């Protein structure tokens, strides 16, 4: 048994708190809002993000992050664009031997840094203490204990194995990997491709279109990842293709749902309402990933199309026409 802190009580953070507790660990779950922490503590349920799912008694909710940070494994489960701000507050209270685990999927605006890079920069932790968890893991399905698999990536394979052992349950099978860059790029960029798939679905387009988007999306994800030093093989695995298929295909995916609303002609604000007031990560990440691709000279036409819809006011039918009109080339 190890002590685990999960900082962020959204749907995925709450689900992973359940996973770690079901694996036999003591878990502190930090919620930003005191009223939510109190409700979780009193009912053993997160009514805002995971209603109907009873959390194990080993999960203790708190709104005081300093109470939770004395942990063997610290899981960062806040949105990617708030990671730096939160880490700045938490860093002084972190143990120097804790394993730092990111489950946030995104690229920081302006700096274009991955989440593990931000963790290293703000906390001063060496990269072999920082891990990432990524895979085809829709929170509700995992919380319902439907069989799933995930990847724990860390440059220190022994540390990855430590986290693997701490979150292995009868319903979640974790694999290890040393390719942190590949797992993070796969996790961040798949949200953008899921938006594209949602837009196509919202336009009433069928399976041929979706399969084409997923396949060509994987190609541009791989191009960017390998340019940044990732192992191309990672993108054919759980943190690449697996995560991409789940996020692009499921109505449980916030990015796909958001994209579908845009495809039906909704504005960004109207699409936000369709996802219960939450902006999908891919909307923000489409800008930073497109800019990063431009900096590195990587061709990412689907990402560029999503960026144009979300940030330049281009209509979905116009982006489809532009994509289909691109110059012909070899696959």
Secondary structure, DSSP 8 states (H G I E B T S, - for coil): --EEEEE--SHHHHHHHHHHHHTT-EEEEE-SSHHHHHHHHHHSSBTTTBTT----TTEEEES-HHHH-S-SEEEE-S-GGGHHHHHHHHGGGS-TT-EEEE----B-TTT--BHHHHHHHHH---GGGEEEEESS--HHHHHTT--EEEEEEESSHHHHHHHHHHT--SSEEEEEES-HHHHHHHHHHHHHHHHHHHHHHHTT--HHHHHHHHHHHHHHHHHHHHHTT--GGGGGSIIIIIHHHHHHH-TT-HHHHHHHHHHTT--HHHHHHHTTT---HHHHHHHHHHHHHHHHT---HHHHHHHHHHHS---HHHHHHHHHTS-----
